[in-house]
Amino acid sequence: MMKMFRTMSLAAMFAALFIVALPSAMAEDYGSGVVDKFSRGFANTATGWVELPKNIVNTTKKDNIGYGLTVGLVMGVVHTVGRTVVGAVELVTFFIPSQEFVEPRYVWEPFDKDTTYGSK
């Protein structure tokens, strides 16, 4: 009985130490990271389709209308699927903070910047 009491006291002491040592900034960072990832995931899931006209317009500006309507269209479809899938994954896993995967963060900022994937 005494050994069990000692073990429980030791466990309670470590738990209390952990709770006291946990900085409130860490909790704030986690909370803001979760909210940020959720909003980013929601926005990218809902607006991923904007990659289609974005790539057509940007490719047309860089090259010409023929290239924009062919290569830009294909790139737009690929990036539409990519941004939407990444957004959906971020939306489902919002409670696990992680680095941003899509650059630019949202499809509209800046609109003329090409979309890339991967860590910075």
N, C-alpha and C positions, 0 to 999 in steps of 0.2 A: 504494500500500500504506500509506503514512504517513497519507494523508488518511482512509482507511478506519479506521485505528487511532485517529486523533484523533476521528473521528465516534463510534466505539464507546465510547471513553473518556468523551466528553462525555455520551453517552446513559446510560452506567453511573453517572456522577456525578449526573445528574438523577434517575435511578431511586433511587439511594441516598438522596439528599436528600429525595425524596418519601416513602420508607419511614420515614426517621427523623422527618420532620416530621409524619407521620400520628399524631395522638394516639391513645393506647390507649382513651381515653374514647369516641372516635368508633366504634371497633370494638365496644366494649361496648354503646353505644347501638344500633348496627345489630343486634347479636346479640339484645339484649332486644326490640327492635322487631319482629324477624322472629318470635321465639318468641311474642310477644304477639299479633301479627296471625294467626299460625297457630292459636293456641288460641282466639282470638275467632272466626275463621272456622269452625273445627270446631264450636265450641259453638253458633253461630248456625245452621249448616247442620243440625245434629242436633236442635236444640230450636226451630226456627222454627215448628213446628206448634203450640206453646204459645200463639202469638199468637191463635189461634182462640178458645179458652176465655177468655183474658185479655180480649179485646175484648168478648166477650159479657158477662162479669161486670162489667167497668168501665162499659160503656154502661148496663147494667141499674142499677148503683148511681147513676149520674148522672141517669138519666131514669126509665125504668120497664122492666118485664119484656118488654112487647111491643116496645118500641124496641130493647132489648138482643138479643132473638131475631131481629130483622130487620136493622136497621142495624148492630148489633154483630157479627152473623154475617158480613155483607158486608165490614165493616171488618176482621174477623178473617181472612177469606180473603185479602184484599188484603195485609195485613201479614204473613201466613204466607208468601205467595209472595215478598214484598219482602225479609223478613229471611233467608229461605232462599237466595234468589239472591245477596244481598249476601254472606252467609256463604260460599257456594260460590266466589264471585269472590275473596274474601279468602283462602280456602284455596288456590286455584290460584295466586294472585299473592303468596303470603306472603313471598317473598324480596325483594319491592319494598316497603319501608316506606312507609306512607301514613297519613293522618289517618283517624280513625274516621268511618264514614259513617252508622251507625245509632245513634240515641239513644233509650233507654238502651242501654248497651253490650251487655248481655245481657237477654233477655226477662224475667228474674225480678228484676232490680234497678232500681228498685223495681217491683213487679208492678202497682201502680196508676197508673204513669206512662204516658201515651200515647206511642206510638212515632212518631218523626220521622226523616226522612232528610235528608242534606245536611251540609255542613260547619258547624262551630260559629261 
